């Protein structure tokens, strides 16, 4: 017997191995195995099995089978094969979307639990003779059932010894149970809600039920204004799917959204719900994966990689905030978009796919216009909540009137914050740039201190007093106080990050409770959940952060949102830059006034007349989307074209340019139905000590509706390119950015 194995390497070929007699009854497609390749052993995935082989050379044998059973069922394996073909990724690398070191046969550890018995109760004598035992008992008596003995770690010095003493006296009973690797640290306590759907919401739910009534694949876009109850509607839709004995997968773009939404979903579905994201410990991930494989979890809430969770009898996939570019995996391969993979998984599993957003991606919005997706729109906020009042502050005029340059806060925003805090209401402040200041510059010659391995400025971080690169992680711990170009000592910080905003807020509102939420301040899922729970309880007055706090969160006492600089990202040379900024402003504004009190939003901008800022402030999505649809059509960009990007990467700038231009010359004569742009240096020309040059390919959806022409063209002209030296070619299908 022989098996073809795919390895996580750059080659597209698979390798044939002999299967040992003792393995032949066990081996299956989709199993992970260990086999020799060259002079080393490597983990790979079995892609086919046969009794004979046409390979005439020496055939080595598979050394070890890593899984007793395949961790991938047939539909999931079919999905990985599609990813390999569609995203031009070797099958072994495509299979790497399944986490390593996980097994269907995961065996959890056991741990001690302790429970108070009803037989005896301690007397004053125990308190006098064994005060530690008495202290432990008083804590345990507060629980109605058995608890992990670790609950006593901070109460007494040796919990197991203390509990054995209590057990000998008949006060408690010690039990050994399976260790519960709970993911409670990443979820709010179950959030119970009594939901009375409005007529509009009930109509939307009926529409979803009707469209999803068949047993075949179907896709729908649920589009509703912020606070319109989209989450409650898709929870109800999920409940109906579960009642049919099927499972549900709920995708979220950011870990920030997980705790609150998971708490709400667990209040409805209880222990059927599991979480999946990168902040889980290895033990929790292993336990979760095992429970998914065994069917214990029927609902999974997770970020991008959760799309590959091996749920049994999958019936519904929900992609919340479907417009978010975080669903696109940039590194490592495959460069997939989880939203698009969700649609394909729905087709393969004959499942339903519900795309949900207040600001849909232009592609999804246009697909609804063209009738490719069913569409459901919610025009009103939930219950008595109304749209917030939005005010745009022209920061240029503000500075002229005040005579102050470099202002971070306008007078209006400061006054509004004071007003809301006096009324015991909460404030969210958005500054979509972390660190203290994004530029460290010389006043005399204009020299900017940039990263030695990336062509971008270093960001100053007050915490740790250092300069950091936000791409490669380079850290300059000793701050230079002299220009390296002209030796001037006139060096200053330019721009504003969340740390600088935090300092200003703490000084201006010293009596308020303030927390910052960005990737610098949040190191663990537990810390993230704690911060959001504290804000939810009203223990925090002002929550400041990056785009992590701009969407999906629901806090009823937030009545003011301040957008510190709405222009961030507005002028990047990318066809999606305006769309992204519009969505961010619209989503952030939607955090205000979700309860009974009408909210306000203050948008600060140095480009107040820009159409993006103007229409976002009006919350006029339809008008703005109609404008950019026209622009995209005129410029031949998605949703009217299919897009691919080839990026040439290498250590030597001249060689990278030579490889890109030679490649362009090789296929410039074969451009029928294909538009080619470039080669041109990437906006971020150098990253992680690698130079980057790109060629962009377009094909019109009128002549290439399924992308077949574009795929065939790339397959024929790019996949077999032989590049000199160490130049690497990365192919990105459906890129979300051309930077």
C-alpha positions, -999 to +999 in steps of 0.1 A: +000+000+000+012+035-008+002+070+003+009+104-012+018+130+015+018+168+012+043+188+034+042+224+044+068+235+019+068+258-011+067+230-037+033+220-051+043+183-056+033+155-032+056+127-022+049+089-024+056+067+006+052+030+014+027+022+042+040-003+068+019-034+073+010-024+109-003+009+097-024-002+067-056-008+087-053+026+103-043+049+075-069+074+062-069+105+039-066+136+061-044+120+088-012+137+098+019+115+096+056+118+101+078+108+072+114+113+060+120+141+034+156+146+025+177+142+056+150+151+081+117+140+094+087+162+088+050+162+096+027+160+066-009+152+056-020+121+036-038+133+004-044+100-013-040+062-008-034+035-035-025-001-038+001+005-065+024+033-076+040+043-109+069+059-092+100+040-102+126+053-077+134+042-042+103+046-019+107+053+018+081+044+043+060+065+066+076+065+100+047+073+122+009+080+121+003+110+144-036+107+145-054+075+151-084+091+132-084+118+106-088+152+122-104+164+090-137+150+077-143+148+040-161+182+036-133+200+055-106+182+035-124+192+003-124+228+016-086+227+021-081+213-014-102+243-027-080+267-007-049+252-022-062+257-057-079+290-053-052+308-034-023+291-052-009+275-021+008+241-019-015+215-004+007+209+026+008+246+034-030+248+029-034+220+054-015+241+080-047+260+087-054+231+111-035+239+143-006+217+152-003+195+183-040+188+185-055+154+185-090+139+184-078+116+212-068+144+236-069+131+272-073+159+298-056+158+331-074+153+364-075+176+394-088+176+429-122+191+437-136+196+472-172+198+484-187+206+518-208+178+532-241+181+551-231+157+578-211+179+602-204+215+607-173+229+625-174+242+660-155+268+679-130+241+688-119+238+651-115+275+648-092+275+679-072+243+672-070+244+634-076+280+622-063+273+587-089+244+583-116+267+597-107+295+573-107+271+543-141+257+554-157+291+556-147+298+520-159+264+507-192+268+525-201+297+502-203+273+472-233+250+466-213+224+447-178+210+444-151+235+434-115+231+422-092+230+452-072+257+435-098+281+447-080+279+481-045+288+467-047+324+480-065+314+512-042+288+528-006+277+523-013+240+515-049+235+502-046+197+496-033+190+531-059+213+547-087+196+528-075+162+537-077+172+574-112+185+569-122+153+551-109+132+580-132+151+603-162+147+580-165+183+570-157+180+533-153+154+506-124+153+482-131+142+446-109+137+416-123+150+384-113+158+348-095+192+349-118+218+334-097+240+311-124+266+311-124+296+287-143+317+312-115+342+312-125+351+276-162+355+281-186+376+301-208+358+325-240+347+306-259+379+297-296+371+301-320+393+281-357+393+275-361+400+238-393+414+224-387+417+186-402+448+169-423+443+138-393+451+116-370+427+134-397+399+133-401+405+096-363+402+091-363+369+111-392+356+091-373+365+059-342+346+071-363+316+081-380+315+047-349+319+027-330+293+047-359+268+048-344+244+022-316+219+028-293+235+003-267+262+004-279+297+006-263+331+014-279+362+028-266+397+038-282+410+071-276+447+069-288+469+097-279+502+113-258+500+145-279+490+175-307+475+154-305+441+171-286+421+144-269+399+171-303+389+186-317+381+152-288+358+143-289+342+177-326+333+171-317+320+136-289+298+152-314+285+178-336+272+150-307+255+133-297+238+166-332+226+171-328+207+138-298+188+153-273+209+133-243+229+145-235+266+141-203+285+135-201+322+144-171+342+131-159+375+146-131+397+132-116+408+165-108+391+198-122+422+214-157+412+204-155+377+217-161+382+255-194+402+253-209+382+224-198+349+238-215+358+271-247+366+253-247+334+232-239+312+263-269+326+281-290+311+253-271+279+245-252+271+277-225+244+276-230+238+239-208+269+232-170+268+227-146+296+219-117+296+195-090+323+191-053+329+196-055+341+232-065+306+244-038+286+262-025+255+246-044+233+271-077+251+265-072+249+227-065+211+230-096+206+252-118+227+229-106+209+197-113+176+213-148+186+223-155+200+188-144+167+173-165+147+198-196+168+191-198+182+227-196+217+213-224+225+188-218+263+186-183+277+181-176+315+185-143+325+172-120+346+150-107+339+115-091+305+121-124+292+136-137+287+100-118+254+101-134+241+133-145+204+126-181+209+137-204+180+130-234+184+107-227+221+101-260+240+093-252+277+097-222+299+094-225+335+106-199+361+096-203+391+119-188+424+108-182+407+075-166+438+060-136+437+083-102+432+066-090+412+097-107+382+081-079+383+055-048+363+065-018+381+052+009+358+067+017+329+066+003+311+036-025+305+026-036+342+021-072+333+026-102+355+034-123+338+061-155+354+048-150+340+013-139+306+028-171+306+048-191+310+016-173+280+000-176+259+032-213+266+031-215+253-004-195+222+004-215+214+035-249+225+020-251+250+049-265+285+052-242+315+054-254+348+070-232+378+064-239+405+090-228+441+092-239+477+097-213+487+070-211+458+045-181+455+023-186+471-010-184+436-026-211+421-005-233+452-009-229+450-047-236+413-047-269+420-030-277+447-057-269+421-084-291+395-067-263+371-058-272+373-021-306+376-005-308+408+015-324+419+047-323+455+060-330+469+095-335+506+094-342+513+131-324+509+164-335+484+190-363+495+214-363+532+223-327+539+212-323+565+185-294+575+162-268+598+179-263+634+169-230+637+150-209+669+150-179+674+128-152+698+142-129+714+116-096+712+134-080+738+111-106+764+120-103+753+156-066+760+157-071+793+139-097+805+163-078+793+194-044+803+182-030+770+193-013+745+170-011+707+175-043+705+194-055+670+202-088+679+217-112+706+205-130+728+230-163+712+220-151+676+227-137+686+260-169+703+270-190+673+259-168+649+279-172+670+310-210+673+305-215+635+301-192+626+331-212+650+354-243+630+344-226+597+353-226+586+317-197+569+299-174+580+270-155+561+243-126+578+226-112+565+194-076+571+182-067+546+156-029+548+162-012+531+191+020+543+209+027+578+220+039+595+188+043+579+153+073+601+142+106+611+158+120+640+136+148+665+134+136+701+132+167+713+114+171+688+085+138+670+087+154+636+092+130+609+105+142+581+126+130+550+108+133+512+113+167+498+100+149+468+085+116+485+074+110+516+053+087+531+079+091+555+109+097+542+144+069+550+168+078+564+202+062+545+232+060+562+265+056+529+283+092+516+283+106+549+268+116+534+235+112+536+197+094+506+181+086+493+147+050+481+144+058+458+116+090+438+125+090+445+162+124+462+162+130+481+195+154+509+200+156+511+238+181+539+240+165+571+226+189+592+205+189+629+214+210+639+185+202+637+147+222+610+130+222+631+098+231+667+109+240+662+146+213+687+156+198+683+191+165+698+180+146+665+178+109+664+185+079+640+186+053+644+159+018+630+157-005+615+183-010+579+195-033+564+222-007+568+249-004+606+243-042+609+243-043+590+275-019+614+292-040+644+281-073+628+292-059+619+326-047+654+331-079+671+319-103+647+337-082+637+367-111+625+388-123+600+362-116+563+359-098+558+325-086+527+307-068+523+274-075+493+252-050+486+224-025+458+217+001+475+239-021+476+270-038+442+266-015+413+269-040+384+276-075+374+270-082+376+307-070+412+309-092+421+278-123+405+294-116+422+327-114+457+311-146+452+291-165+438+321-154+467+342-166+492+316-198+473+313-204+475+350-197+513+350-164+510+369-146+528+340-158+563+329-137+567+297-125+539+275-098+550+250-086+527+222-079+519+186-103+503+162-105+474+187-133+493+204-150+508+173-174+480+164-197+453+177-195+463+214-228+472+232-227+494+263-260+510+272-245+538+293-222+551+266-236+585+254-206+601+239-181+589+213-152+611+204-131+604+173-098+621+179-085+621+143-109+609+117-083+614+089-061+585+099-056+563+069-077+586+046-049+594+022-032+561+019-026+552-018-050+523-018-084+519-035-101+509-003-088+536+020-119+558+018-142+528+023-123+517+054-123+552+070-160+556+063-168+522+079-146+530+110-163+564+116-198+549+111-191+519+133-175+540+161-204+564+160-227+535+165-213+528+200-231+559+213-267+561+225-276+525+224-297+528+256-325+551+266-304+583+265-298+599+231-261+598+223-237+622+207-206+618+185-179+644+179-157+638+148-125+658+147-110+662+112-085+684+094-104+676+062-139+683+072-152+688+037-139+655+024-168+633+011-158+604+033-159+625+065-190+643+054-211+613+045-199+593+075-209+621+098-243+621+083-244+583+087-255+582+051-242+548+039-263+545+008-253+578-006-216+572+000-217+537-013-234+548-045-205+573-050-177+548-046-195+522-067-193+547-095-157+554-088-147+517-087-165+511-120-147+539-137-113+528-123-119+491-129-115+479-093-136+454-072-165+448-071-163+451-109-131+433-114-112+403-099-079+412-085-046+394-079-013+407-067+022+392-073+048+405-048+085+399-055+105+398-022+143+397-016+173+411+003+188+429-027+168+458-041+183+456-076+177+419-079+141+423-068+135+450-094+153+429-121+132+398-113+099+418-114+107+435-147+119+403-164+088+385-153+067+414-167+085+412-200+080+374-203+042+376-203+035+411-215+024+397-249-003+375-233-027+400-219-060+392-235-088+400-210-062+408-184-051+442-173-016+444-158-004+473-136+033+476-127+058+465-117+059+492-090+075+494-056+051+486-028+040+516-007+059+500+022+089+492+000+110+475+026+097+453+054+117+430+078+148+437+057+131+425+025+125+447-005+091+444-021+079+451-057+045+442-070+025+435-102-013+438-100-036+418-123-072+426-131-099+408-150-134+422-156-163+402-141-182+408-173-158+386-193-145+366-163-174+361-139-159+332-120-123+343-121-113+313-143-094+335-169-074+352-142-066+320-124-055+302-156-034+332-166-016+333-133-012+295-132+003+295-167+025+326-165+035+329-128+036+296-110+065+282-130+086+313-129+122+306-122+135+335-102+172+341-098+190+339-064+169+342-032+140+361-048+106+349-036+073+353-053+041+357-032+007+355-050-023+371-033-057+364-047-084+390-038-061+412-019-077+436+006-050+461+001-024+472-025-001+488+000 
